[in-house]
Amino acid sequence: MKISPEQARRQGLITHLAFVLLGQEQAIRFLNTHNVSLGARPLDLAIADPTGYSTVENAVKLLAQPPAGGRQ
């Protein structure tokens, strides 16, 4: 299935963000595995539309945060 230029842009942005914040291995695993909380595979959700992108962007940022009570 061919994706639109806008979808390709969102795919590149979310992949880059995930790689920077999560590291390559965790980013690939997160983006390509069905996520129960999101109800979809994050990469599919992120490229679908701007709202999906924002949802996945927020999820990536949350994953990148240290656990509560951890080192500061």
N, C-alpha and C positions, 0 to 999 in steps of 0.2 A: 504494500500500500504506500503510495507516494504521499508525503506530507507537504503542506503549504510552506512558503517561505516564513511566515509568521510562526508556524508550529516548529519549524527547524530552528528559528531564533530562540524560542522558549526552551527547546530541548538543549541547545548549546549553553544557554544561561544557567539552567538548573543543574546540568551536569558539571559545569565549571564550579558553581557554588558548592555543590555537594563534595566535589573532589577537594576543594580548598578547606572546607570546614570539617569534613569527616575523614578525609584520606581516601585514596583510590579504592581500596578493597571494601571498606564499609559503604562508600558511596555507591559502588556498583551493586552490592548486595541490596542496599536499601531501595535504590531506584528501580531495580528489576524484579523485586519480589512483591507479590500481592501483600498489601498492608491492610489488616482488618480494620484499624482505626480510620483509615482513609477510604476504605471500601473499594480500593482499586490498586493497580500497580502504580506507584508514584510517578514513574516516567510518563505513563499514558495520561494520567490526570494532569500533569504539568503541561503537556503539549496540547491538551484538548482546548483550553481557553484561558484567558487571563485569570479568572477566578480560581481555576484548578492550579494554575502556576503559583498563585499567592498561597494557596493552601499547602502545597508541597514545600514552597520556600519557607514557610513558618515551621513546618515539621522538621526540615533539615536544620534550621536554626535551633530548635528545641533539642534535637538529638546532639548537637554540638556543645550544648551547655554542660558544664560539670554537674554531677549529681548533687542535689541539695544536701548540705551538711559536709560536703567534701572540702578539699583544700581550696583556699582562696588566694 
